[in-house]
Amino acid sequence: MVAQDPLEHALAQAQAPGADERVRRAFVDRLARLDLGSPRATADQLQSLLSSGELAPLRASDGASARAVAVERLLALGYPYALEVSPEDLAHWRAERPSEATDGRGLAVLVMTVAVCLSLWGVSDPPSGIGLVSVLALEGVTVAGAVRPALRRIARKAVFALGVLACVLGFRYGVATLLPGVAGLVAAYLIGQKGVRGVD
């Protein structure tokens, strides 16, 4: 990499012994959104990083491979840049992608949707006021965390917090908020599974 490389400093920080999770995550996130003003310049930067081999050992705190993220960004640039991905890098990217069997996004949304439907229409006394708001918020944040990779980590924490709130509100509204609350805790676990990604 040349001295003017805009990622050089960030990469050095992420590779430093004892680099904390925040620094590694920040680098991988920056790599995923890399835009140097033109597809050609961006593709050249990504190819330089991939060919150097420096991304191979680097992973974010959630297990995301910097090498796979760089390949995915390169593929997202489309033709002809996607054709420049080496077979080895492409194989690594494919190996890092979660299979349908281990992807918990759909299951998280399904669990939450069933719980919310039961809460609103399956019980004799549906929630109202803050109880209703917490139940609807659980559904909305769960869907957002499942479909938007950039929001997944924040959404997981929000779903967990809302799940706890809904469980507490169960003392007032009973099963109408307790059921979605428990489903929220389960959904937060599923959304946060290692290797689970959202859909752009």
C-alpha positions, 0 to 999 in steps of 0.5 A: 500500500502506498503512503497516501492509502486512506485505509492504511492508518485504520488497518494498522490500528486494527492489526495492532496487538491488543486492538480492541473490538471497537477498532476492528469493527470500525475498520470492517464497517469502513471496508464494507462502505468503502467509496473512493469517489469512483468504482475504479478507484474503490476496486483498485483499493480493495484489490490491493488489500486483498492481494496483500494478504493483510486482511486474511487474519482480521476479523471483527468482534462478531466474527465477520471476516475482513477479507470476505467483507472486502470481496463482498464490497468488490462484488457490489461494484458490479461489472466489470469489477466483480469479475476481478475477484480471484477464485481464492477470494471468491471461495473464501467469501462463499465459505463465510456466507451463512447457510440457510440452515444456520441463518436465524434472521427469518426465524427471529422475525417468524417468532416475533410475528407469531407472538405479536399476532397472538398478543393483539388478536389471540388473547381476550385482553390485548395490550393498550398504551405503553404495552401496545407500543412495546409490542409493536416496537418489538416487531418493528425493531426485529424486522429492521435488525433482520433486514439491515446489516448496518442496524443488526447490532443496535437492533439486537440490543434494542430488541433485548431491552424491549423484550425485558420491558415487555416482560415487566409490563406483563405484571400489568397486561399479563400474557399480552405483553409477556409472550412478545417479551419472551419472544423478543429475548429469543429474537435478540439471540437469533439476530445476534448469532455469529455469521448471521447477516442482513440483506442490503 
